[in-house]
Amino acid sequence: MNDRAGCDPFDVPSTVHALELSHVVKRYGDITAVNGLDLVVPEGGCVGLLGPNGAGKSTTMRMLTAQTIADEGQITVLGHELPGDSKAARARMGVVPQLDNLDTTLTVEQNLVVFSHLYRVPKAKRKDAIERVLGIANLGERRDSKVDELSGGMRRRLLIGRALIHQPQLVLLDEPTVGLDPQVRQELWALIDLLRSEGVSILMSTHYIEEAERLCDSVTIVSHGSAVAVGAPTDLVAEHAGRDAVEIYGSPERLIEIEAEMAKEGFPTRRTGTSIAVLGLDDAAGRAPAGERRPANLEDVFVLLTGEEIA
């Protein structure tokens, strides 16, 4: 994706990071939705933005597209400072919203034609741009289908494809696989992998921890509007949860007892439904409790740091 169609009207500054937020704050009256957030997406990197409901993920995405203006801090997208240079930044990035906003009165191809005009793809390049996107989204055979005739997975692929019509350098994915079944989610993961292989920078907000582990070079975990951990998934697991965990099952009363016992021993724990997961056992030696051994994972880290169960 080296031919950046549609960006000619704007100056294209060189950048170190595709995206950078520094000490960003956004308030809504007495509510601070984003509270001094720092976030970096390296050029060509895929970064996951993880957090429970109300952590500030959606507000952050809106600030990156200048739909919402930060009260404090600095936002730079592809070398452009927001909100002043938001028009130039938007010309060089693609946005995949959480909510489906496709025009259901148009066909697949007609939706792409509309966005090729909106993103100023040169007339001589529009046909090739549309064919390229239809191939990426695997929708060539459905080009003449009305959007309301498509399955949920096809519509999500079209949303992603639409965002790529102008060959952006940065793509924002806001909960890209929300509400989809596992098989369709796997299809979209393959599409995101393709973008990564072509050097497109990606910021992806998601509730699916497995998705972040599978796709992201690094993740930023946010809670109450602030970053509480940043790093590669494997590094965060090693730092906060250790290599191994022990899953212990029992009655609610017994689980409470185990939590208290492990707290005295200095081991972090998390509830996992009808069990307790005991973490940080790397140096436990003979103090490790009896139970079902399993590898620690990013979900353990998420719950430890945010105090929330996965939505």
C-alpha positions in Angstrom: 0.0 0.0 0.0 2.6 2.5 -1.1 0.5 4.6 -3.5 -1.4 7.0 -1.1 -4.3 8.0 -3.3 -6.2 11.0 -2.3 -3.5 12.7 -0.1 -2.1 15.1 -2.7 -3.9 18.2 -1.5 -2.1 18.0 1.9 1.5 18.3 3.0 2.8 15.0 4.3 5.2 15.5 7.2 7.6 12.8 8.2 6.7 11.1 11.5 8.4 8.9 14.1 5.1 7.5 15.4 1.9 7.0 13.5 -0.1 8.3 16.4 0.8 9.8 19.8 -1.2 11.1 22.7 0.5 12.9 25.5 -1.2 13.7 28.8 -4.6 13.9 27.1 -7.6 14.8 29.2 -11.3 14.9 28.3 -14.1 16.0 30.7 -17.8 15.9 30.4 -19.0 18.2 33.2 -17.9 16.6 36.5 -17.0 13.3 34.7 -13.4 12.9 33.5 -13.6 10.3 30.7 -9.9 10.4 29.8 -7.5 11.3 32.5 -3.9 12.1 31.4 -3.7 9.4 28.8 -0.4 8.6 27.1 -0.6 6.4 24.0 1.8 5.6 21.1 1.3 3.6 17.9 4.7 3.1 16.1 4.8 3.3 12.3 3.8 -0.1 11.0 2.8 -1.3 14.5 -0.5 -2.8 15.7 -1.5 -1.6 19.2 -4.5 -2.8 21.2 -6.4 -0.4 23.4 -8.0 -2.6 26.2 -10.2 -1.5 29.0 -13.6 -2.2 30.7 -16.7 -0.3 29.8 -16.3 3.4 30.8 -12.5 3.3 30.7 -12.4 6.0 28.0 -11.7 3.9 24.8 -14.6 5.3 22.7 -13.8 8.9 23.8 -10.2 8.4 22.8 -11.3 7.1 19.4 -13.5 10.1 18.9 -10.7 12.5 19.8 -8.4 10.9 17.2 -11.0 11.7 14.5 -11.7 15.2 16.0 -15.3 14.3 16.7 -14.4 15.2 20.3 -11.9 17.9 21.3 -9.5 17.2 24.1 -9.5 19.6 27.0 -5.8 19.1 27.8 -2.8 17.4 26.3 -1.4 16.9 22.8 -2.6 14.6 20.0 -0.5 14.0 16.9 -1.7 11.7 14.1 0.7 11.0 11.2 2.7 14.1 12.1 -0.5 16.3 12.2 -1.5 18.0 15.4 -5.2 17.7 16.3 -7.6 19.3 16.2 -6.0 22.0 14.0 -4.8 19.6 11.3 -7.6 17.1 11.6 -8.6 17.4 8.0 -5.1 16.5 6.8 -4.9 13.6 9.3 -8.2 12.2 8.3 -7.1 12.2 4.6 -4.4 9.7 5.5 -6.2 7.4 7.9 -9.1 5.0 7.7 -11.7 4.6 10.4 -13.8 1.5 11.1 -16.5 2.5 13.5 -18.0 0.1 16.1 -21.5 0.8 14.9 -22.4 -0.3 11.3 -23.1 2.9 9.4 -23.2 1.5 5.9 -25.8 2.8 3.5 -28.2 -0.1 3.2 -29.9 1.5 0.1 -26.8 1.1 -1.9 -24.9 -2.0 -3.2 -21.5 -3.0 -1.9 -19.8 -1.4 -4.9 -21.8 1.8 -4.7 -20.8 2.2 -1.0 -17.2 2.0 -2.1 -17.7 4.5 -5.0 -19.2 7.0 -2.5 -16.2 6.8 -0.2 -13.7 6.9 -3.1 -15.2 10.4 -3.8 -15.2 11.4 -0.2 -11.5 10.5 0.2 -10.6 12.2 -3.1 -9.3 9.1 -4.8 -8.3 10.4 -8.3 -10.8 9.5 -11.0 -8.3 7.5 -13.0 -7.5 5.4 -9.9 -11.0 4.8 -8.5 -11.8 1.6 -10.5 -8.6 0.0 -9.4 -9.0 1.1 -5.8 -12.5 -0.4 -5.7 -11.3 -3.7 -7.2 -8.5 -3.8 -4.7 -10.8 -3.4 -1.8 -13.3 -5.9 -3.1 -10.4 -8.4 -3.3 -9.1 -7.6 0.2 -12.6 -7.9 1.7 -13.4 -11.0 -0.3 -16.6 -9.4 -1.6 -16.1 -9.5 -5.4 -19.0 -11.8 -6.0 -21.3 -9.6 -3.8 -20.4 -6.3 -5.4 -24.0 -5.9 -6.8 -25.7 -7.0 -3.5 -27.5 -4.5 -1.4 -25.9 -4.1 2.0 -29.0 -5.3 3.8 -28.6 -8.6 1.9 -25.2 -9.2 3.5 -24.4 -11.3 6.6 -22.9 -9.6 9.7 -19.4 -10.8 8.8 -19.7 -9.5 5.2 -20.8 -6.1 6.5 -17.9 -5.9 8.9 -15.5 -6.8 6.0 -17.1 -4.1 3.9 -16.7 -1.6 6.7 -13.0 -2.4 6.9 -12.6 -2.4 3.1 -14.4 1.0 2.9 -11.8 2.4 5.3 -9.0 1.2 3.0 -10.3 2.8 -0.2 -7.7 5.6 -0.2 -4.8 3.3 1.0 -4.4 4.9 4.5 -1.2 4.8 6.5 -3.1 4.4 9.8 -6.3 2.5 10.5 -8.5 2.9 13.6 -10.5 -0.2 14.4 -13.2 0.4 17.1 -14.3 -3.0 18.4 -13.9 -4.5 14.9 -15.4 -7.9 15.7 -18.0 -7.0 18.3 -21.1 -9.2 18.2 -19.7 -11.7 15.7 -19.4 -15.4 16.1 -15.9 -17.0 16.5 -15.7 -18.3 12.9 -16.4 -14.8 11.4 -14.0 -13.2 13.9 -11.3 -15.5 12.6 -12.0 -14.2 9.0 -11.6 -10.6 10.2 -8.4 -11.5 12.0 -6.9 -12.7 8.7 -7.9 -9.4 7.1 -6.2 -7.4 9.9 -3.1 -9.7 9.6 -3.0 -8.7 5.9 -3.0 -5.0 6.8 -0.1 -5.6 9.3 1.9 -7.4 6.6 1.5 -4.4 4.3 2.9 -2.0 6.9 -0.3 -0.3 7.8 -0.3 1.1 11.3 -3.3 0.0 13.4 -4.9 1.1 16.6 -7.6 -1.4 17.7 -9.9 -1.0 20.7 -11.4 -4.3 21.8 -13.1 -6.2 24.6 -11.7 -9.5 23.3 -8.5 -10.3 25.1 -7.7 -13.2 22.8 -8.0 -10.8 19.9 -5.4 -8.5 21.4 -3.1 -11.4 22.2 -3.4 -12.8 18.7 -3.1 -9.5 16.7 -1.3 -6.8 18.6 2.4 -6.1 18.9 1.7 -4.2 22.1 -1.3 -3.3 24.2 -2.3 -0.3 26.4 -4.6 -1.2 29.2 -6.7 1.7 30.4 -8.8 2.1 33.5 -10.7 5.2 34.6 -9.3 7.1 31.6 -5.6 6.4 32.3 -3.0 3.9 31.0 -2.2 1.3 33.8 0.0 -0.9 31.7 1.8 -0.8 28.3 3.8 -3.5 26.6 3.8 -6.6 24.5 1.2 -9.1 25.7 3.8 -11.7 26.7 5.8 -9.2 28.6 2.8 -7.9 30.5 1.8 -11.5 31.4 5.3 -12.2 32.7 5.5 -9.0 34.7 2.0 -9.0 36.3 0.9 -12.6 36.4 4.0 -14.8 36.0 4.2 -17.9 33.8 1.9 -20.2 35.6 -1.5 -20.0 37.3 -3.3 -22.5 39.5 -7.1 -22.8 39.1 -8.9 -23.9 42.3 -12.6 -24.8 42.4 -14.8 -24.9 45.4 -17.9 -23.5 47.1 -18.3 -19.7 47.4 -17.3 -19.9 51.1 -14.2 -22.0 50.3 -13.1 -19.6 47.5 -13.3 -16.7 50.0 -11.1 -18.6 52.3 -8.6 -19.3 49.6 -8.5 -15.6 48.6 -7.6 -14.7 52.2 -5.0 -17.5 52.4 -3.3 -16.5 49.2 -3.3 -12.8 50.2 -1.4 -13.7 53.3 1.1 -15.6 51.2 1.4 -12.6 48.9 0.0 -14.2 45.8 -2.4 -12.2 43.6 -5.8 -13.9 42.8 -8.7 -13.4 40.4 -12.1 -14.8 40.3 -12.9 -16.9 37.2 -16.6 -17.8 37.6 -16.8 -20.8 40.0 -13.0 -20.8 40.7 -10.1 -18.8 41.9 -7.0 -18.3 39.8 -3.8 -17.9 41.9 -1.1 -16.0 40.0 2.5 -15.0 40.4 3.7 -18.5 41.3 7.1 -18.4 39.5 9.0 -18.4 42.8 6.4 -20.1 44.9 8.4 -23.3 45.4 6.6 -25.4 48.0 4.0 -22.7 48.8 2.1 -23.2 45.5 -1.5 -24.3 46.3 -2.9 -27.5 44.9 -5.1 -27.1 41.9 -5.3 -27.3 38.1 -2.2 -25.8 36.5 -2.5 -23.6 33.4 -0.4 -20.9 31.7 -1.1 -17.3 32.9 -2.6 -15.1 30.2 -3.5 -11.5 29.3 -7.0 -11.8 30.7 -5.5 -12.5 34.1 -3.5 -9.3 33.8 -6.5 -7.3 32.6 -8.6 -8.3 35.6 -5.8 -7.8 38.0 -5.1 -4.3 36.8 -8.6 -3.0 36.1 -10.6 -4.9 38.7 -13.2 -5.7 36.1 -14.5 -8.9 34.5 -14.5 -9.0 30.7 -17.6 -7.4 29.2 
